[in-house]
């Protein structure tokens, strides 16, 4: 199973990162639709696309407006956008309001069910996350392999979602701040390094990939990777266009 990190930052792009898009090319499954969405055409292998949105903040949905270009390069027979019903209504009413974006791309809005089937005999489940405006995380399971995607929340060992991600082979978890900004992380509904790594250890995941990092932190190690590895050694910092096998 191959996963491509098309975009790994939050809020806004910078010179090296675009906002959240995580793509499974073999199955045509995209997690979030941030500014990296324009890169999708170069990786599409299927004639159908399923987009699962964690929430409706602009850095996670603005890429829906890029679908015209994506489909021009790689024609698509069907595009389904999955999210909580209230988030889909907000996107439809506001992002695609005529004065803002007058032509809605051809796509079908599908409210999330308890379980969604995935190509290849898999299934997707979602779980609530604490964040301003609310968010959800996703767990994707296939026979013999699994992954979870947790973004826009404040990591905490007593969070309910720790059980929802238990034992996955691959965990993508937001790590917007380093530990020196722990208080700011709590105030803004985001995560910092140490609790993210502690969650990976407690949940018994196979590998941790840190994503949704602060676009203003542009150094080689914006979140203290050594700190994370001291708690959970099998940790990497996600980079745009990184490809992962799991």
Buried (B, 14 or more C-beta within 10 A) or exposed (E): BBBBBBBBBBBBBBEEBBBBBBBBBEBBBBBBBBBBBBBBBEBBEBEBBBBBBBBBBBBBBBBBBBBEBBBEEBEBEEBBBBBBEEBBBBBEEEBBEEEEBEEBBEBEBBEBEEEBEBBEEBEBBBBBBBBEEBBBBBBBBBEEBBBBBBBBBBBBEEBEBBEBBBEBBBBBBBBBBBBEBBEEBBEBBBBBBBBBBBBBBBBEBBBBBBBBBBBEBEEEEBBBBEBBBEBBEBBBBBEBBBEBEB
